[in-house]
Amino acid sequence: MKLWGGRFAKSTDKRVDDFHSSIGFDWRLLPYDVAGSKAHARMLARVGVIRGDEAEAICRGLDDVESDLRSGQAELSTQHEDIHMNVEYLLTERIGDVARKLHTARSRNDQVALDTRLYLRDELAEVEERLVGLERALIDLARQADDAALPGYTHLQRAQPVLFAHHLLAYVEMFERDRERLADCYKRVNICPLGAGALAGVTYPIDREFVRQELGFDSVCLNSLDAVSDRDFALEFMSAAAIIAIHMSRLCEEIVLWASSEFAFVELDDAYSTGSSMMPQKKNPDVAELVRGKSGRVVGSLVTLLTVMKGLPLAYNKDMQEDKEALFDSVDTIKRCLEVLAPSVETLRVNRARMSEALQGGYLNATDLADYIVRQGVPFRRAHELVGHAVQYAAGKGVGLEALSPQEFRELGIDVGHDVGEALSLQGMLAARAAVGGTAPQRVSERLKAANEGIQSLKVPRHSPA
């Protein structure tokens, strides 16, 4: 008989049991359900709703149930719907009627909200640790690249030269913002909903502050309706996860391009690439491609939960059971992608010669010539026009701007001095961009140091395992 079955004269149809059950995925909440139940039992004893010895028996029994489930001595059943009812059923089998007192002053509505928050609190920390691993891989690769430069692109057209380290550090900036989002999300995850009951609060003299402290929450939910129906905390994480996935996808798109024969800026390590079943010469960037593809999966999970929640009235509705698979899949996918992408990045080999070769074409020093003219007092728009004519002239000759003679420049209306060669050289172009945030070697070195120091401390608080 169902633990809630007193109202019913018939057994539930097996098809409904199977359809209704969430134990196939919410089993992973087991340690959090046990931790929350133990805190609840101790609180009930503290306020005199149950006896102290009863609370002790419940807590010991819960530990035994968790141990039995982990060892395989006990099994979860769809007949008991979810992790909460399975644990309570097994606890009742083990310690008898005293187990039936555990659910006093508690509903599955506030119980599941509690378990999900405890779960996500730990996973926020896990995701951040993997983000730091990817940042560390990018920083290490940037250090190894040293002064290697490549064309920076806009519209996928060669634009201006940048240090490869500067390019990699752009992704470190993205992932740092991701870490900040996770830390901010933590503030709204770490709020205790237990005590809200089914929707209206409970009639017992419970001590919510005690439970909050026992479970390490920062505060308690202040509206019982909101406590059981809120999934903003999950949506916020899944939004952050979707942005992380997009950032990884952009990085992976660059790796796919860089590793292609057309670019050949990097070579993939054999351990993080695959071959073709037909073409023996192929070395495919499958890790980067899969991470790029899985970004759609994470975005899809966010859209799934947004769609589930958009039309729900207060308070709890069974639709909200759909939050878990989307949330769990977001967590799992992000963690797996971060875990494999970090070493894939760290083991990339930089092809300096090919990068240098790519810097020779495309008139990447055109802007620098315009800036050179501006420093002589010419308005930028006029300088832009003059350099445009110079590029057209040089292209007709099949040479770069740096190959034009002073006489040719003067004939084009551009007055150059002996220092123009330095201004148009790769070293000169890089060094000139010394404003904060620029690609000048000095600035990049400073950012590398700051980025390395920044990843030494984690932003999301860590809790003891449930």
Secondary structure as UniProt FT lines:
FT   TURN            3..4
FT   HELIX           5..7
FT   HELIX           14..20
FT   HELIX           23..26
FT   HELIX           27..29
FT   HELIX           30..46
FT   TURN            47..48
FT   HELIX           52..71
FT   HELIX           78..80
FT   HELIX           83..95
FT   HELIX           96..101
FT   TURN            102..105
FT   HELIX           108..145
FT   TURN            146..147
FT   STRAND          149..154
FT   TURN            155..156
FT   STRAND          157..163
FT   HELIX           164..189
FT   STRAND          191..192
FT   TURN            194..195
FT   TURN            197..200
FT   HELIX           208..215
FT   STRAND          219..220
FT   HELIX           224..229
FT   HELIX           232..259
FT   TURN            261..263
FT   STRAND          266..267
FT   HELIX           270..272
FT   TURN            280..281
FT   HELIX           286..309
FT   TURN            310..311
FT   HELIX           318..322
FT   HELIX           323..346
FT   STRAND          349..350
FT   HELIX           352..358
FT   TURN            359..360
FT   TURN            364..365
FT   HELIX           366..374
FT   TURN            375..377
FT   HELIX           380..397
FT   HELIX           401..403
FT   HELIX           406..411
FT   TURN            412..413
FT   TURN            418..419
FT   HELIX           420..424
FT   HELIX           426..432
FT   TURN            436..437
FT   HELIX           441..454
FT   TURN            455..456
//
